[in-house]
């Protein structure tokens, strides 16, 4: 597998410890301007000495959840946490196996339970799926249901749920079958093969799977390391059918599979080898795979992730670009070209292993990744950031003790894409209720104006909380938009 700078995830020296962060009431986190990436929580780094993180939003509460692993010596420990909009809290990992370096997280859309998929290090690295009942993790079917070891070097697909039957599906590389791709579904009692024991030739890695929202067919994408090609197949109910021709890739084409929310068109993000590996997004137009916009990366693009905005239907990508000072780059496709989202280098170190997800109601993108550091000793750490889509025309005010202190401020909630009545929107700044004078929709954005009365407000940074009810088409949405440091009083 391709690894930059000869850094191995499995030979990092030192002892891994979970980082804890304590802040006094007078501490203000670093300010991130609208249109930039900011830390989720009070610190840029969620945990030190950690690696391999996966994000998912709760389908009802929209709370953000993460699972990642810490390492001590040669053993790994999973950490499961929840972010409620203000703070991270630790949740139970009782029932999860230790010695599990790589793990993926998703939610059952009907039962709202978190599910994880991982190679069980205490059971020969065979496949395991478990669900969280609120206090502990229980096995879904038998532990170690794969025939052999599950390959887990860089990427592991998530559990996918059938849109109609809600049955759980997984796809993985089984080393006992010469590294062929196996797909299984849970029928309520045990894991069953889907279309045979394997669906690929040998030496196939980098698996991605998911259901097409339009056709409800299961798609699986994988990289054939021998042929250096990428294949996408779908299950038609009885057999696996190849989707278009194979796509040229390199021998370590880390990829993501995603579907356009409206059209159902499958998209893949992969590496295309042409002297220097470039990231490429392609979509299947019904007859062939066509490139979406230009290639990605000034230099070699690696550790990529692709996801669609649920409010604008635009595809977003995050990747590592070694030709851009070894920084993380985020872009969105506006229909004609890839536009940078925020400053190039949303990280401060040497990032890898991105997982990009969207808040399903507000459309805010979130990303987690691992970052390599050399000091004080070589190790990895995990970060979670979100793209701040809230803009304001007045980010700073001077302290004013006058009873008449007032300022007209407009808050621009980018890509919220809802029709919201003024009576259905409530904004608070550090808990203070703000009276709104006007609420209107402008394109995909929602603008809210206020004549802010701020007499004797204390100096410092102010966080915003918006609770709303609005419509997108015929569907009504209720939710909360939170943003840190939207106003500073000096």
N, C-alpha and C positions, 0 to 999 in steps of 0.2 A: 504494500500500500504506500501511497505517496505521503510523506510527512515532511513538513518544511523544517529547515535548519537542523535536521537530524534529531529532533526532539521526540522522544518516545513517551507515550502516555503511560507506559507500564514500567518505566525505569527512572521515574522522578525520585531523586533522593530526598531524605528528610521525613519527618513525621507530620502527618496531616491532622490538623485540628480544626474544628468548626469555629469560625469567628463570631464573636458577640459584640454588639455595638451599643453603647450607652450614651445618652445625650441629656444634657441639662435643659431646663425649660428655656434658658436664654440662648440656646444654640439654634442657628438658622442654617439649613443646608444650602449648598451652593446653588445660586440662581441659574436656571436655564431659560433662555428667552424662547418665546413662541417660535415654532418652526425649527426646533432643535431637539436632540435626544437628552433626556434627563433620567437620573437614577430613580428607580422605584423603591421608595423607602428613603431613609436618611443617609445612606452611604452608597457610594458607587459600587462597592463590592458587597454582595450578599453574604459571601462566605469565602474564607481563604482555605488553601490546601484542599481544593475541591475541583471536580471536573464532571463532564457529562451531565448536562441539565436539560430538562424537558418541561415545557409550560402548557397549561390548559386553563380555560375559563369555565367556571361552573355555569351550566346552561340556564339556571334560574336566577341566582343571586348576582352573577357576573363577577364574583370574587375570583381573583387570580391564584392559581395553585402552581407549585413547582416541586419537582423531585430531582435530586442530584445525588452524587456520591462523594464521600470523602475517603481518603486513603491513609492508612497507617501501616507502614512496612509493605507487605504484599497483600493485605486484606482491605476490602472495601466495605463501606457502611452507607446505606441509603438514608437520605434526609428528606422529609416530606414537610412542606410548609404552605401556609395560606397568607395572602395579602388582602386585607379587608378595605383597602383604600387609604389607610393611614399607617398600619403597622403589619409586620410579618409575625406570625405565630407558628410555633412548632406543633406538628400533629404526630400522631402515633405511627411508628413503623413496626409495631408488633405483628409478627407473622411474615414479614419480608425477610428474604434470605440475606445474610451477609455475603461477602465475597462476590458482589454483583457490581461490576464496573459500569455497565451501560444499562439504562432503563428508560422506557418511554411511558408517557402519561396521557390519558384521554378520559373523557367522561361518557358514561352510558347515557344517551340522550333521553331515555324514558325513566330509568330508575334514579338518575342524577348521581350515581355512585362513581367515584374515581376507579379507573382500571389501569393496571400497569402490566407491561410485557417485558420480560428480561430473560437472559440466560442465567440459570441458577448455578452459581459457583459452588454450591454445596451438593449439587446433584449432577456432576459431570458437565456443567454448562448446557444442560438440556433446557428446552423452552418451558417457561412458566408464565401463567397469567393469574393475577390476583385482583380482588376488588376490596374496597374499603367500606366498612359498614358504619363508620363513625367513631369506632374505637380500636379496631384491629383489622388486619388484612386476612382474607380467606381465599383459599385456592379456588379457581374457576376450573372445574374438572380436575383431572389428575395432574400432580406435579410431574415435571419432566416428560411432557407428552410427545416431544420430538423423538425420532429414532436415535439421533446422535447429537453432537455438540452444535449449538447455534453459533454461527460466526458473528462476532460482535466488535470488530476493530474500530469503526468510526461511526456507524449509523445503524439504527434499529427502527423498523417501521412501527407505527402505532397500531393498537387494536382498532379495527374498523367495524362499525355496526350496520347491519342491513337496514335500510330505511323503512322497510315494511315489517319484517319478521323480528327485527332487533337482535338477531343472532350475532354473536361476536365472531370475527374473522381475524386471522393473523397470517402473515407471509414472512418467510425467513429462509436463510441458507442452511441446509442440513449437511454437516460435514460427513456423515455416514453414507451419503449418496453422492460422493465426489463433488460436494459443494453445489448441488443442484437446489433450485428454489422449490420449497414446499409451501402449500397453502392449506390451512385447516379452518374449520368452523366448529363452534361449540353448539351442539344440538340440545343442550339442556342437561345432558348427562355426561357426555364425553366429547373429545375432539375428533372430528372426522375429516378424512381427505376431501379436498375439493378438486374434482377432475383428475384423480390419480395421485400417486405418491409424489410426483414432481412435475413441474411445468417447463423446465429449461434443460439446456445442456449443462455439462459440468463446468465448474469454475465460474459460477455466477454469484455476484455480490451486489451490495448497495441496493437493497430492496425498498421499494415504496409501494404502498397499496392504499386504495380508497374506493368509495362508491361514487359513481357518476350520479349527481343529484337529479338529472333529467331522465335517465334510463333505468336507474337503480341497479346497474350492472357493476360487478366488482372488477376493478382494473388493478393490474400489478405491473410495475416497471422494474427492470433490473439491468445490471451491466454484465455482459459476457466478457470475462477477462481474457479469454483465449482469442476470441474474434475481435476484441476491442470495439464492440458494438453495444448499443442499448436497444432493448426490446420492450415493447409495451403490449400486454395481452389483456383480454377481457373474458370473463366467464359468461357464456350465454344461457346458462342454466343446465347445460349438459356437458359442454366441452370448452376448452380454452381456444380463443380465436385471436390471432395476431392483429394488432391495430396498426395498419399501414406497414411500410417497410421498416427495416431496422435503421437506427440512427447511428452515424459514426461518432465514436467517443474514444476516450483513452482507456488505459488499463486500470484506472482508479476513479471512474466517473461518478463521484458523489453526486447524488441527484435528489430532486424533490418532485413529487407528482401532485398536481392541484387541478381543480376544475373551476371553470368560469361559473360564477354563481347563477347567472341568467341563462347562458346558452348551453352549459354543460360541457363545453369543449375541454378536452383534457390538455393540460400544459405540463411540460417537463422542463426542469432547469438542470443542466448537466455541463460537464467539461467537454470541450471539443478540441482535439489536439491538432494544432497547425503551427508547429515550431514552438510557440509558447501557448500553454493551455489557457483558453478563454472560456468564460462562462457564456452559455447560450440558452435562451428560452425559446422553446418551440411549442407550437400548438397543432393539434390534428384538426384539419378543416373539413373532414369528412372523406377525404381521399388521400391526403399525404400530410407529412409533418413539415410545417413552414416556420421559418424563423420569425420571432417577434422582436422587431427593432434591431438595433445593432448588437454586436457582441459586447460582453461585459469584462472590464478589467483592462488597466493599462499594461500590467504584467500578467503573471499567472493568477487566476482566480481560483479560490479554494473554499472548502467548508461552507457551501452555499445553502440558502434556504429561500423558498418561494411560497407566498401566500396571497390570497385575494382580499381586498378590502370589502367588507360586507355592506358598506354604505355607498361606495362609488363603483364597485366591481373592477377597480384597477388592480393589476398585479403588482406586487412589491417584491423586491429581492434584497437580501443582505448577503455579503460575501467578503472574504479576505482578499486583498489585492496587493501582491508583493511588489507591484510596480508603482504603488501609491504609498510609499513609505511604510509598507507592511501594516496598513490600517484596514479597519472595517469600513465598508461602503454600503450605503442603503440607497436604493433607487426605486422609483415608481414609473410605470409606463402610462403615459397620458393619451395613448391612442396613436401616437406617431413617433415618440422617442422616449428614451429612459432619462428621467429627470432626477437629479440628486435630491435626496430627502435629508435636509440638514447638512451640517459641515462634514466633509470627508474625514473619517476617523472618529466615529462615535465612541470609540474606546480610547484608553490612554496607554495601552500596552501592546501586546502581541496576541490578537484574538483568534479564536477558532471555534468550530463546532456550534454554529448558530442554529437557533430554533425561533422562527418568526411566527407570531400568532396575532390575531386581532381581537379587541374587545368587540363582541358580536353586536352590541347596541350602539356604542359611540363611534365605532370605526377607528379607534386609536390603535396603532401598531405597537406591539411589545416584542422585545427580543431578549433572549438569554444566550450567553456564550461563555466559553472558558477563555482565560487569558493567562499567558505564560509570563512569568517574571523571573529575573535572575537574582534579585536581591530582596531580603538578606540571604536567601538561598533559592535554588531553582525549585519552582513549584507552580501550581496552577490555582486559579481562583475563579469564582463564578460571579457574573454580573447579571442584573436584570434592568433593562431600560425601556422607556416608552418614548414615542415621538410626541412632543408637546404640540398639539394642534390648536391650542387656544392662543389667540392673538388679542392684544388690547392696544388701543391707541394712546393709553396713558399708563405706562408701566411704573412710573415713579412720581411720588408727590412729596412735597416738603411738609414737615410737621407744622400744624396750624392750630392754635388754641382758640381762634375766633369761633363764636357760635354760628357764624354765617359761612364757615368754611365748606365749600361745595365745589364739585368738579363733575362735568359731564364725561362719562367714560362709556365706551362701546366695547363689549366683549364679543369676539368673533370665534364661534365654535365651528372650526373648519371640518367639513365632510360629515357633520352630524346628520344632514340630509333628512330633516323631519319638519313637518308643519306643526309648529307649537304655538298655542295661544298664550297671551301674556299671563292669564290667570293660572295656567298650567306649568309655569316656570318659576322656580324659587332659587335665588342665588344667596349664598352666605359666604362672607369673607372672615375666616377665623371664627366662625360661629355667629357673626353678626348678619342679620337679615338685611338684604339690600333691596330697596324699592326699585322696580323696573318701570321705565317710562315707555318703552317700546320693544316689541319682539317681532322680527320679520325674517323671512327666508330669502337668501340671495344665492342663487345657484344651488350648490350642495352645502353651503354654509348657513348657519343660523346666527343672526346678529341680535344682541340684546343690549339696549342702552339704559343707562341709569344716571340720575343726577346724584352723585355720591356725596353724602354728608359725612365728613370725616373729622369733625372738630375734636381735638385732643386725642386722636387715635395715636397709640404708642408707636414709636419708631420700630421698624423691623420688617420682615417679610410676611405677606399675607397669602394664605392658601384659599382656594376657591372650591366650593361644592355647589353644583347645580343639580337639583332634582327636577324632573320633567315628565310630562306626558305629551306625546305627539304622534302624528301619523306619517307613515311612509307607504304610499299607495292606500290600500284598504286596511292595512294592519296598524294597530295601535301599539306603541311601545312606551313603557315606563322604565325609567332608569336614573342613574346618577353619573354625572361627569365630575371628576375631581382633577384638580391641577394645583401644583405647588408653586409658590412664589410668583403669583400673577401680578402682585402689586407690592412695591417697596415704599415705605415712608421713611424719609431720612431725618 
